[in-house]
Amino acid sequence: MKSKKMIAIIQARLGSKRLPSKVLLKIENAPMLYYVVRQVKASELIDDVIIATTNLPEDDKIIRFCSKLGLQYFRGSSEDVLDRYYKCAKKFKCDPVIRISADCPLIDPKVIDKTIKKFLKNLYDYVGTNLEKKNGKWINSTCNFPQGMAVEVASFKTLEKAWKKAKKPSEREHVFPYVQFNPHLFKVSNIKNGRDLSFVRCTVDRPEDLEFVRELYKRISKRKKIVCISDILKIVKNEPRLLKINNKIPFDEGYKKSLKNDFRAQK
């Protein structure tokens, strides 16, 4: 089934407005980005990772992080993330293109593998864990996973078509909305968890999110290198109060902000 080399592209930058420099903030004794890379590399299907960061001087720190760990990296546009992904994928000959964000330090390798397997087994242009169909329309969703388990897999041809055609700010900033929401142009599918776990927020966008993830890692055995969703659920089941740390933060805050920029751009 798997013949091509599988490379995950992890987007990372220090210019986050809600939590500046978040990808290099410490969890336990290492930067958050270290944990993202470790989780992704634990995937059975991923052969390598590339960190796609920006050309901004502030992101030189990310390059130093990559150099220290021997990670490949690519530098591109800070605002046009679609352009950054396309040029990175083209340079490193990534096909399929596997997209993961650096604010997901607990991303489950099993979710990554399920998404890739569904893409490879079928003739889809795109498979993701962050959208579902309701009333006949694709919408953004956690797909019943804990927030912070987003994986997107697409063919290079699909990414290239989006790169050429996408115009809206939201389509350029978030890479695949043009594909997700033009089902007449692309064959789109998703992976959905059987049990609704969306009440657990493992993505890191705000200080409260970082606090929650730090608390989780404090409770994870030092002998356990890779974290799965089942480990997270055991912790919050024993200490449900932990969920109160960040459960008031709305889902998909960043994308909704981009949609407002779409509206402004039309004026």
N, C-alpha and C positions, 0 to 999 in steps of 0.2 A: 504493500500500500504506500509506504513512504519511500520515495526514490530521491527526491531533491533534498538538498541541505536546508534545514529549517532554521531561519534566523529571526529572532524576535527584535523588533525595534522599540526601544523604550524611550519615550519623549521625556526630557527633563530640562528644567530651567530654574534659575534662582529668582526670577522676577515676579513671583506670585504676589498679588496685591493683598489677598486675604491672610496669607501666612508667608511673609518674605523668607526666602532661602530655605523653604521647607524641606527640599529633597536632601539637603545636607545637615539638617538638624538631627541631633542624636536620639536614638532609641537604644536603651542600654548603653553599650560602649561603641556603637558604630553609627554612621550616617544612615538615614532612612533609605537612601538609594541602594546602599549595600544589601539591605534586607529584600528590596524589590528584585535585585539581580539574583540573589541567592534563591528566592522562591521560584523565579522564572527558570533558572538553570536546572531546577529539580524536575522540571517537566521531562517526561520520557521521550518526547518528540522534538524538543528544542535542542539544536546542536550548538547554537551560539547566540550571543546578544550583542546589539549595537546600541550605544547611547546616542540619541539624536538631540543635540542641544543647539543653542543659538550662537550667532556671531558676536554677541554683545560681550564686552570685556568682563562684565561681572560673572559670566559663565566660564571664564578661565579656570575657576575653582573646580568646576565639574570635569574639565579636561584633566586637571591634576589628579582628581579622584580616579578617573579612568586609567590614567598612566600608572598610578600606584598599583591598581589591581590587574593591569594588563588587559583592559577592556578596549575593544574597538569603539570609535566614536565618529560622529559626523556633525558638522556645524552648518547651520542654515538660518533661514528667516526666523525672527523672534515672534512675529505676528502671524505670518502665513505658514501655519503648521502643516497644511496640506502640501505646500511647496517643499517644505523641509523633508517631509516623509517621502515624497516622490523622488526627490534628488538623492536622498539617502538610499532608498530601495534600488534606484537605478545604478548608483555607484557600486553597491555591494551585490547586485544581481539577486535581490530578494524576490522570490516568487514561489509560494504565496507571500504576501506581506502580512506580518503578524504584529498587530499594534497593541501595546500595553503602556499605561501611564505610570510615571514615577511616583505618583501619590497613592500607590496601592501596595503597602509593605506586607500585607497578609494575603496577597493573591494566591489562590490555591492552584498548585501545579496540575491537579486533576481536572480542574475547570478548563485550564489552557488546553490540555490534551483532548478533552471531549470536544471542544470547539474546533480544533484542528482536524480531528478525525471526521467530524461531520462534514467539514469543508472538503476533505480529500475523498470521501466516499461518494459525494454527490456532485452534480454539475452546477453548483452554486457559484455566483460571482462574489458573494459576501455572506459570511455567517458571523453573528455577534451575540454577546450575552447582555446587551444593553438596549434591546428594543423588542417589542412584541406587538402582535396585531390585535386591535380591538375595534369592533364595529367595521371591520374591513379595511382599517388603516393602520399603518405602522406608527407606533409612538415610542418615545423614550421610556425605558423601564429598567428595573433592576433584574427582571426575569426571575423573581423570587429568590435570587441570591442575596447574600449580605452586600451592602453597598461597598464597592472597592474590589469587585471581582470582574471588572469589565475586560473582555478579550474580544478583539476584532480580527478577522482573517478574511483577506480578499486576494484575488489574483492581481498580479502587477498590471495587467491590461485594464482591470476595473479601476485601480488607483490612477492610472494614466488618463483614463477617460474623465474621471472626476477632476483631476488636475487641470485638464484642458477646458472643462465646461463649467465648473463651479464658480460662482460670482459673489454670492452673499458672504458677509463677514462670518456668519456662523458656519458656513460650508468650508471656509478657508482655515478657520481657527480649530475646528474639531475633526478635520480630516475626512470623515465618512458620511456626514449628513446628506450630501448630494446623492450618494449611493442608497442610503437607507430610505430616503423619502422620494425616490423616483423609481418605484417598483415596476413601472412600465418600461424602464430602460435596463434594469438589472434583475437578476434572479437572486432574491434575498431570503435568508432564513435565520433562525436563532436557536439558542440553547436555553431551555427553561428548567429551573430547579423544581422538583416535585413539591417541596414544602416551602411556604412563604417565610423567608428569613430576612426580608428587607428591613426589618426593625433593627437589625444590627448594622452599624455604620463603621466600616473599616477603611474607608477612604480618608485621606488627610487633606483637608482644605482650610481648616481653622484651628486655632490653639486647642480648642476642646477635643477635636479629633486626635491631635497628637497626644494629648493627655490620655485619652481612651486607649490608643494603641500602645502607649508606654505601659499602662496598667496591665494590659493583656500580656505583653512580653515579660513583665515581672513574674507572672504566674505560669509561664510556660517553662517546662523543665529545660535546664541548660544542656541536657543531653539530647534534646530533640531539636535538630537543626531546621527541619522543615515543618511549617505549620499548615494544617488542613482546617477546613470549615468545622469539622467535628471537634477539633481542639478548642476552637473559639466558642462553640456552643456549650461545651462542658463548663467553661469558665463562667459564661454569663448565666448559665443555669444555676450554678452554685452561688453566684454573686450578681443577681439581677440589678442591683443598685448601680452597677458600673454602666449600664445602658443609659442612665440619666445624665451622664457626663456630656454626651453629644447627640442625644436623640431629638433635640429641638431644631436641629439644622435642616433646612429644607433640601429635599432631593434635587439634584440636577441644577444647582444654583448657578454654576458657571455657564452652562448652555443657555439657560433662560436669559442671562445677561447678554449673551451673544445675539439672541433673537431680538432683543431691544435695539441692538446696534444695527440689525437688518432693517428694522423699521426706520431708524434715523437715516440710514443710507438711502432709503427710498424717497426721502423728503427732498 
